[in-house]
Amino acid sequence: MKWFYDLKISAKLLLSFILVALIAGVVGYEGISSLRTADESDTILFERNTVPLSAMVDLVGHFQRMRANGLDLLIARTPEEHQKALEAIQGRSAEIDQDKAIIQKTIISADVQQKMDELTKADNYFDRLFKQFISMCTSDNDAGAEALWKGDLDKARKDEQNALSAMDDILTQRAQNRSNKNSENADAAVRNMIIIVIAAMIIAIALGLFLSKVISNPLKKAGQMIREMGKGHLSGRMNLDTKDELGEMAKTFDKFSDDLQKIVVGTLVKISEGDTSVNIKPMDGEDEIAPALQRLNVTIKNLISEVNSLSQDAVEGKLSSRGDAGNFKGGFKEIVQGINATIDAVVEPINESGRVLEIIARGDLTARMTGDYKGDYRKIKDNINGMADSFSQALSEVSESVQATASAANEISSSSEQMAAGAQEQSQQATEVAGAIEEMTKTVYETAKNANEAADMSRTSRVAAEK
């Protein structure tokens, strides 16, 4: 049946209609044949049964009338009456011969022919005696004619009537047989017509169901496949191996699904994994999918290039570089703008902390960070400002210790005698100087520690800005 599946739909429909037409032709032929058979049977019934039966009825009537005409001849008294009776007898005789000839033409069976031969024999014998009777009547031999009439002629009449009855019976039986046969033929024709019509209906319905299945099943599969594709399920295939329009449609659908999986989905998967090296070529000048995917790939590639450029500039300390958001649209533009805003948020506290540290390095310990920052940037601000406060306090304490040390030295230089005299007091003062120096050392050490913490915070902020 594969040859049928491979036919074009128009060929399938045409072949189906031809088959239905052939079935209708068979039904029509059977009907015409039945009608023709019935017509032939009716013709046979009429020509070979009804006509001879009618001729038989006429024959019996003509025979009876000829006998009546013979009786008229017997009782005739004038020449005119004789002549009239003779003419009537001649007419009846001709009609009897004509009726016999009609009957003879319709005989086709031996049994009927046998009855016809018996009738002819009886009629010939009656005619011979009847002619003798006519001769006696015309020669005025009335006594002989009457004796013949009542004797041998009456016996011949009875024999011929018996032959006529036998012939009529066999013709009637033949007509009844033909009528029964016609009824049987009609019943058989009706039965055959019913069987053929039912068979034709079954074949036509089966053919319609089969053809409907052949056409509708692939269409249902195509509809189901389209619905699945609408849900993003691209693994389904029609797998229809026919060469008709439905097979071509199925192959087109399967190729379309393959292209969606390999080109569209495959490209999107690669892009989602960061592979922007794909190159999508359009199928033709009206392809809308491939150019859209290519634009998406190019946009993402440009975005990656823009972000990499900003990162490289940040690594190299070019914190003034910004991405060109005008080259992008929609969400991609928002990404570039967000990166620019992030760099701005990172650079501002770094720049201010650098300025403050530079001022402190020049000896101005009153400089402080004043920007309003949040999170880790606020911690940087607080640490730098705390470091400046610690520097200022430490230097103030150092200055006071140096002044105390200078005052003590002057007193030592001017009061050497007192030192010698009061060794114990000098020793005490020396101990106080040493304590002051030790306190100053601790202050300087604390100040250096705060400076190192400020430097670490600055480096941390710089690394965060570079990232």
N, C-alpha and C positions, 0 to 999 in steps of 0.2 A: 504493500500500500504506500510505500515511500514515494513512488512516482506520483501518486495523487496529492500527497502533502507538498511535493515540490512544484505542483502546478500553480500558476498565478490564480489569484482569487477570482478574476473574471473567467478564467478557464474552468475553475471548479464550478462556478455558478452556471456557466454555459453547459458544461457536461451534465450537471444535475438536471437542468431544464430539459436537455435532450433526452435524458433517461426518463424523466417524467412524461415528456411528449411521446416517447416510445411506449411507455406503459399505457398512456391514454390511447395511442394508436392500436395497441393490442386489444384494449377494452372495446374501442370502436370497431375494430375488425371483427372481433367476436360478436358484437352486437349486430353488425351488418350481415355477417355470415348467418347468424341465427334468424334474422329477419328474412334473408334470402331463402334459407332452408324452409322457414315457415311459409313463405310465398310459394316456393316450389311444391311444398306439401299441399297447400291449398289448391294450387293449379292441378296437381295430380288428383286431389279429391274431387275437384270440379270436373275435369276433363275425363277422368277414367272411372269415376264413380257416380257423380251427380248427373252428368250428361247421359251415360248409359241407363241409369235408373229412370231418368225422365223419358228417354226413348223407349224404355221397357214399358212404362206406364202408357205411353202413346201406342205402343205396339199392341198391348192388351186391349186398349180401347178401340183401335182400328180393327182388330180381329173381331171383336164383338159387334161392331157396327157392320162389318162386311157380312157377318152371319145374318144380321138383321136385314141387310140389303138382299141377301139370298132368299129370305122368307118373303120379302116384298116381291121378288121376282116370281116366286112360286104362286103367289095369290094374285098376280097381275092378270087383267082380263083384256086390256086394250094394248095395241102396239106401242102407244105412247108410254104406258106404264112399264111395259117390258124394256123399252129403250132407256127410260129414266133409271130403272133398277140396274140395268147392265152398266150404265155410265157410273153409277155410284159404286158398284162392285169393282170396276176397273180402278176408280180413284182410291178405294180402300186398299186394293192389292198393291198399287204403287206406293202408298204410304207405308204399308207393312214392309215392303222391300227396302224402303228408305230407312225405316226404324231399325231393321235388321243390319243394314250397312253401317249405321252409326254405332250400333252395339259392337259389331265386328271390329271396328277400328280401335276400340278401347280394350280389347282383349289382349292380355299379356301373359296370362297363366294358363297352364294346361287344363286345370280343372274347369275353369270357366269356358275354355274352348270346347271341352267335352260336352258341357251342357248346351253350348251353342250348336254344336253338331247335332245333338239330339233334338233340339228345337227345329233346326233346319230340316232334318229328316221328317219330323212329324208334320212340319208345315208343307213340305213338298208332297207328302202323301195326301194331306188335306186339300192342297191345291189341285191335285190330279182328280180327286173325287169331286171337288167343287166345280171343276170345269165340266165334268160329266153331268153334274146337276144342272149347270147352266145350259148345256146342249139339250138336255131333255126338256128344260123349261121353254127354250126357244123353238123346239120342234113339236110343241103342244103335247108332249108325253108327260102330262101332269101326274099320272098315277105312278109311273116309274120314278119321276123326280121326287115325289113325296115319299116313296118307299126308300129311295136312296138317302133322302134327308133324314128319315127316322132310323135308318139302319147304319150302313157303313160310314156315312158322312157324320153322323152324330158321334159314332165311336172315334172317328179321326179327330173330330172337334174336341172331344174329351182328352185324347192323347196330346193334342197340341196345347190345350189349356194346362195340362199337367207339366208339359215341357216349359211353358211360359212361367208357371209358378216356380218350377225348379230353377229356371234362369233368374227369375226375380229374387228368389231366396239367396242364390249365390252372389248376385250383384249387391244385394243389400248387406250380406255378410262381408263382402269385400269392402264396401263403403264403410261399414262399421270398423273393420280392421284398420283401414286407412285413417279413419277419424281417431281411433285409439292411438295409432302410431304417431299421428300429428300431435295429439295431446302429450304423448311421451316425449316427442321431440321438443315440444314447447317447454315442458317441465325441465327437460335436460338443459335447454338453452337458458332458461331462467336460473337454474342451479349453477350452470357454468358462469353465467354473467355475475351472479352474486359472489361466487368464489373468486373470479378474476377481479371484480371491483374491490372486494375485501383485501385480496392480495396486493392489488395496486395501491390501496390506501395504506396498508402496512408498510409497503416498500417506500412509498412517498414520505410517510411520517418518519420511518427509520432514516431515510436519506436526509430529511430535513434536520432531524436530531443530530445525525452524524456531521452534517455540514455546519450546523450551528456550533457543535462542539469544536470542530476543527478551527472555526474562525473565532469563537468567543473565548476559548481557553487561553490562547496567546494574548488576547486583549486583556483578559482578567489578570494574567501574570504581569503584563506591562503596567496595568493600573496599580497592582500591589507593589511592583518595583518602584514606581514613581512615588507612592506613599512612603515607602521605606526610605527612599532617597530624600524625601522631604523631612524625614526625621534624622537625617545624617547617617543612615545605615547604607554604606556603599559597597558592602561585600556581596550582596545578592546579584545573581545573574539569571537571565532567562534561559540560556543554553538551548535555543530552539534551532535544530539542524534541518531547516527546510529552505527551499530556494524561492518561495513565493514572497509576496510583499510583507507578510507577517514575519517570515524568517529574516528578511532584510531589516525590518524594524527591530527585531530582537537583537541582531548583530550590532545595529547602531546603538541601541540602549546599552548593550554590554560594553561596547567600545567607549561610550560616554562615561560609564561608571569607572572603567579602567583609567581613562584620562583624568577623571576627577580624583581618583585615589592616587595616581602616580604624579600628576602634574600639580593639581591644586593642593590636595592634602599633603602630598610629599613635600612640596615647596614650603607650605606653611610650617610643617614639622621641622624642616631644616632651618628656616628663619627663626622659629622658636628656640632652636638649639644654638643659635648664634652663627649659623653658616649662611653668610650673605654672598657666597660665591656662585650661587645658582644663576642660570641664565635661561629665562623662559622665552621661547620663540612663539609668536602668534601662528595659529593654524592658517589663517588667511587674513585678508584686509578687513574683514568684519568681525574678527575675533575680539571679544571684549574682556574675557577672563585673563588671558595671558598678559595683555598690557597692564591690567589692574594689578596683577601679582608682581609684575616687573616694577611698577611704580612703587608698590609697597616695599619691595626689596631694596630699591634705590634709596627710598626715603630713610629706611632703617640704616642702610649702609652710611648715608650722609650723617645721620644722627650719631652713629658710632664714631665716625671720623671727627665730628664736632666735639664730642665728649672726650675722645682721646687727645685732641689738640688742647683742650682746656686742662686736662690732667697733666699733660707734658709741660705746659706753661706753668702750672702750679708747682710741679716738681722743680722746675728751673727758677722758681721764685718770681715769675712774672705774674704777680697777683692782680695786675691791672687788666689782664686779658678777660674777655667775655665772649660767650657764644652769640652767633648771629641768629636770633629767634625769627627774623624776617624770612629766613630761608625755609621755614617749616610752617605747618598749619595744624590747627586743632590740638590734640593731645601731645603731638610731637613738639609743637611750639611751646606748650605749657612745660614740657620737660626741660627744654633749653632755658626758659625763663626761670624755672625752679632752680636749676644749677647756678645760673647767674645770681639769683637771690641768695643761694647758699654761700657762694663765694663772697658776696657782699657782707653777709652775716659773719663770716670767718675773718675777713680782711679788716673790718672796722676795729674790732677789739685788738687785733695784732698791731695795727698801725698806731692806735692810741697807746698801747703798752710800750711800743718801741719809742715813741716820742717822750713818754714819761721817763723811761729808763735813760734815754739820752740826756734829758735835763738833769736827772739825778747824778749821772756820770760827770756832769760839768760842775757838780757841787751844790746844786740847788735842791736841797732836800725837802722843799715845800711842794714840789710837783706831785699831783695825784691824778688817777684816772677818774673821770667824771661821767662816762657814758652809762646809759641804762642797759645793762646786759642781763641775760638769764642763763641759768644752768651753769655749765663749766666755764663759760666766759665771765660770769659773775665771780666765780672762784678765782680766776686769773686776776680780775680786777682787785678783789679783796686781798689776795696774796701780795700783789705788787704794792698796793697801798700800805699793807702791813709791813712789807719789807722797808718801804720808805720811812714809815714811822719808827721802825727798829733802828735804822741807820741814824735817824735824827737823834733819837734818845741815846744811842751808844756814843755818838760823837760828842753829845753834850756831856755825858759822864766822863769821857776821856779828857775833854777840855778841863773839866773841874779837877780831875786827878792830876793833870799836868800842872795846873796852877798851884795846887797844894804841894806838889813835889818841888816846884821852883821856889816857893816860899820857904819850904823846909831847908832847901840848899842854901838859900841866902842866910838863913838863921845859923846854919852850920858854919858857913864861911866867916860870918861876923862874930860868932861866939865860940871861937876855937878854945879860948881859955875856959869858957863856961863848960865846953864839951869835956875838956880835960878834967876840970874840977868836978863836973857832974857827969861822970861816965855812965852812971846808972841812968840818968835822965836821957843822955844821948842814945844810949842803947834802946831805951823805950821808944824814942822818936824814930830811930832807924827801923825798929819793928813796925811802927805805924806806916812808914814810907813803903816798906816791903809789902804790907797788907794792901796799901793803896794801889801799888803796881800790880799786885796779883788780881785785885778787883778789876783794874783796867784791862788786864789780859783776858779775863773772863768775858768782859763786855765786848772786846774786839772779836773774840772767838764766836760769841753769839751773833754778832753782826755779820761775820763772814758766813755763818751757817744760814742765816736768813737770806743772804745774797745768793747762795748756792740754790736754795729752794726756789727763789724767784727765777733764777736762770733755768732750772728744770721745768718750771711751769711755762716759761716762755718757749722752751724747746717743744714741750707737749702741745702747746697751742699751734706752733708752726707745723708740726706733723699732722695735727687735725686739719689745719688749713690745706696742707698739701693733698690729703686724702679727699 
